[in-house]
Amino acid sequence: MIKAIIFDWGGVLIDDPIPGLILYCSKYLNVSEGEFKGVLRRFRPDFERGMISEDVFWERACSELGVPKPNIESLWGDAFRSVYSEKREVFSLACSLKENGYRVGFLSNTEVPPMNYFYEKGYRFFDVAIFSCIVGVKKPERGIYEITLNRLGVQPKEAVFIDDKEENIRGAEGVGINAILFKSLEQLKKELSNFSIRI
């Protein structure tokens, strides 16, 4: 029996913020999007795992790009706020699952500034919120799914995980969690009903 449903953030609960983040930051730094994508691939994994601060991230990225470091409190936070766009119907679905007695989890590969914004938004219906920057591991690594299950107090087969990236779905399935690759709200509702989940 399913007891918990776990939602990814970017691409499921909100529109994927990465393209907008790349555009915003590359414009601010006056570099091409391609150049910025290159430094993001190199330095973002440690930023997402909380191994480096935003200050160190910009130090490394800007040194590589040959541009001055941003002279503002949080360029990443400003960029994230500017592109943040909720999928309200998916949030409504998460709320109704909670009202129907399921535990609702939140699991995101993200950095400290977006996490701070999540808490500012006051999303109170999640029973558990797991951020890669706090726990030090990220999807699709096994450990982050195990931490989420442990905090929700459920076994893998009692949970359904929803994400828009195939590698993260495979990671969840590798731990024994039921998983749904998110494509649309209607498709998600249909697949949840296949697990006899009350929506």
N, C-alpha and C positions, 0 to 999 in steps of 0.2 A: 504494500500500500504506500502511495506517495504521501509524504508528510511535509516536504519542503520544496520550494521552487526558488532557484538561484538565477538572478539576472545579471548579465553583463551591462556595462554602462554605455560606452561609445559605440554606436551602431545598432543598439537595441533600445535602451531607454531614451537616448538622445541621438541626434544625427552625428555621424562620425566627425569628430572635431579636427582630426589631423590635417586634412587639406586646408582648412581655414587657418589653423595654427601656422602651417608652413608659409602660407601667403602673408599673414600678418607679420610674422617674425622676419621673413626675408625682406619685406618692404621696410620694416623698421631699421634693419641692419644695412639696407641698401646692397643686398647681394641677390643673385638669382635664386629661384626656387630650387633648381637642381643642386646648386652649391649648398644650400641650407639642408636639403634632404640628405646629402652626403654626411654632413657633421651630425645630423640627427641619428642616422644609422649607427654612427660610431659611438656617440656619447650618451644617447638617450637610455639605453638599457641600464646603465648604472644609476641614472637619474630616477628611472622607474622603480628600481629596487631599493631606493633610498640610500644607496652607497655613497652618493655625492649630493651636495646641496645644489640649489639652483645657481648660486654664485659660482661654484666650481664648474658647473655645467657650462655657463656662459664664458667663464675664463678659458676653458678648453676649446669650446666651439669658436669663439671669436679669435683666439690665437691661431687656430687652424684656418679661419677665413681671412685673417689679416685685417680685421676691423676692430674698432674700440668696443669694449664691453658695455652693455646697456647701463645707463646712469639713472635707472629707475628701480623702484623697490622690487617689482616682479613682472618682467616682460612676459614670462610664460603664463602667469596668472591673468594679466591684462588681455593677452591673446585668447586665452581659454574663455574668459567671460564674454569677449566680443563675438565669439562664434557659437556660444552655447545655445542649443536649440532642442527643447524637450519634445519627445514624441508622447504627447499627452494621453493618447489612447492606450499606450503601453503602460504608462504610469497608472492609469485608471484600472487596467487589468491587474497590475501588481497589488493595488489597494483592494480590489474585490477578492483576490485570492486570500489576502490576509483576513478579510472579513468572513470568508468561508472557512476559516480555521487552519489554514496552512501557514507554516513558517515561511517567511519571505527573506531571502538572502540577496546580498549585493556583492559582486566580485569584480574588481577592476584592476587592470594594469594601468596605474597612473602615478603621477608625481604629487609632491606635497601641495603645490598651489591649487590644482583642481580639487584635491581632497578637501582643502580648506573651504573651497567654494561649495562643495557638496554639503558640508556641515552648516555653512551660512544659509543654504536654501532650506534647511530644517526638515529634511525628509524623515519623518518620524515613523513611517510604517514598516521600515526594514528591521527585522529582528536582529540581523547581523550585517555589518558592512566591512568587507575585507579589501584593503588597498595594498598593492604590491610594494609601495614605498614604505609601508610600515612593517609588513611581515618579512620583507627581504627576499621573497621569491615571487616569480611571475608566471602567469599562464604562458605556455602549456606545461610548466613544471609540476610534477606530482604533488609537491609539498603544499602548494597554495590551495589545491582542492581539498586536501586532507585537513588543513587548518579550518577551512570553511565548514566542512562536515562536522568537525569536532565542536565548533562554536555553535552550530545549529542543533547539535545533539541528535544527529540522524546517521543512519547507515547509508552507504553509497546507493543501494537499490531503492532507498526511500526518498531519494532526491532527483529532481530534474534540473538540469543546467541549460540555460539559453544563452547563446553567443552567436555573433555574425561571422566568426572566423573558423574555418574548418580545423586548423591546427589546435585551437582551444577546445573544440568539440572532441577531437581525438584524445586530447589530454585528459578530459573529464571521463571519457569512456574507458580510458586505460586504468582509471581508479575504480571503475565499476558504476559510475554515475550514469543515469539515463540522460541523454542530451538531445537538444533540438537546435539545428542550424537555423537561425532567424533569417527569414526573407521578407515576411510581411505580417501584419497583425492578424489577418484572416487565416493565413497558413499556421501561425503560432497557436491560435485558438483551436484550430482543427487538430493539431498534433497534441496539444495538452489534453483535449477530450479523448484522444486515443489511449491516454493513461488513466481514463476515468476520473479526471480532475474536474471538480466543480468550479465553473467559472462564474 
